[in-house]
Amino acid sequence: MAKNQKKYTQEFKQQLVDLYNTGNYSFPQLSSEYGVAKSTILNWVRSLSPIQVSETETISMKEYKALQKKMRDLEIENEILKKATAIFAKDR
């Protein structure tokens, strides 16, 4: 992390994402009004905007990626357990 890099709170990031998602603000408008780079706001919008997963449930991209990683980890663990079960069953 650079020495002079600003640190923004999660609430501030979410506030800018919510403003962008209303459709009333563009990246350049938010950038000039709040003094944050357009690319930074774009990254926040990509990671914090809600994704509709069902009629009643939404999650953020960050949560979605975490769930994907957990699913991959569980699939690997499941494969290991299958192989171990086969090895132990062969020994009996």
C-alpha positions in Angstrom: 0.0 0.0 0.0 1.4 3.4 -0.9 2.3 5.9 1.8 -0.1 8.6 0.8 -3.0 6.3 -0.3 -6.3 7.3 1.3 -8.3 4.7 3.3 -12.0 4.8 2.9 -14.6 3.3 5.3 -16.9 0.5 4.1 -19.9 2.8 4.8 -18.4 5.5 2.5 -17.8 3.0 -0.3 -21.3 1.6 0.0 -22.8 5.1 0.0 -21.1 5.9 -3.3 -22.1 2.6 -4.8 -25.7 3.2 -3.7 -25.6 6.7 -5.2 -24.3 5.3 -8.5 -26.9 2.5 -8.5 -29.8 5.0 -8.2 -29.0 6.1 -11.8 -28.8 9.8 -10.8 -25.0 9.9 -10.7 -22.3 9.0 -13.1 -18.7 8.0 -12.3 -17.3 11.5 -13.3 -19.9 13.2 -11.2 -19.2 11.1 -8.1 -15.5 11.4 -8.7 -15.5 15.2 -8.8 -18.0 15.6 -6.0 -16.2 13.3 -3.5 -12.6 13.5 -4.7 -12.3 9.8 -5.5 -10.8 8.4 -8.7 -13.3 7.1 -11.3 -11.5 3.8 -11.5 -11.7 3.4 -7.7 -15.5 4.0 -7.8 -15.8 1.5 -10.7 -14.0 -1.1 -8.6 -16.3 -0.5 -5.7 -19.4 -0.7 -7.8 -18.2 -4.0 -9.3 -17.5 -5.5 -5.9 -20.3 -4.0 -3.8 -23.3 -3.8 -6.1 -26.0 -6.4 -5.2 -26.6 -9.4 -7.4 -30.1 -10.9 -7.4 -29.8 -14.6 -6.6 -33.5 -15.3 -6.0 -36.7 -13.3 -5.9 -36.1 -12.4 -2.3 -32.3 -12.5 -1.9 -29.4 -10.4 -3.1 -25.7 -10.7 -2.4 -22.7 -8.6 -3.3 -20.0 -9.7 -5.8 -17.6 -10.0 -2.9 -19.9 -12.4 -1.1 -20.5 -14.3 -4.3 -16.7 -14.8 -4.9 -16.3 -15.9 -1.3 -19.0 -18.5 -1.8 -17.4 -19.7 -5.0 -14.1 -20.1 -3.2 -15.7 -22.0 -0.4 -17.4 -24.3 -2.8 -14.2 -25.1 -4.6 -12.5 -25.8 -1.3 -15.3 -28.1 -0.3 -15.2 -29.9 -3.6 -11.5 -30.6 -3.1 -12.0 -31.7 0.4 -14.8 -34.0 -0.8 -12.5 -35.6 -3.4 -9.8 -36.2 -0.8 -12.4 -37.9 1.5 -13.6 -40.1 -1.4 -10.1 -41.2 -2.1 -9.4 -41.9 1.6 -12.6 -43.9 1.9 -11.6 -46.0 -1.1 -8.1 -46.6 0.4 -9.5 -47.6 3.8 -12.2 -49.8 2.3 -9.6 -51.7 0.3 -7.6 -52.4 3.4 -10.5 -54.2 5.1 
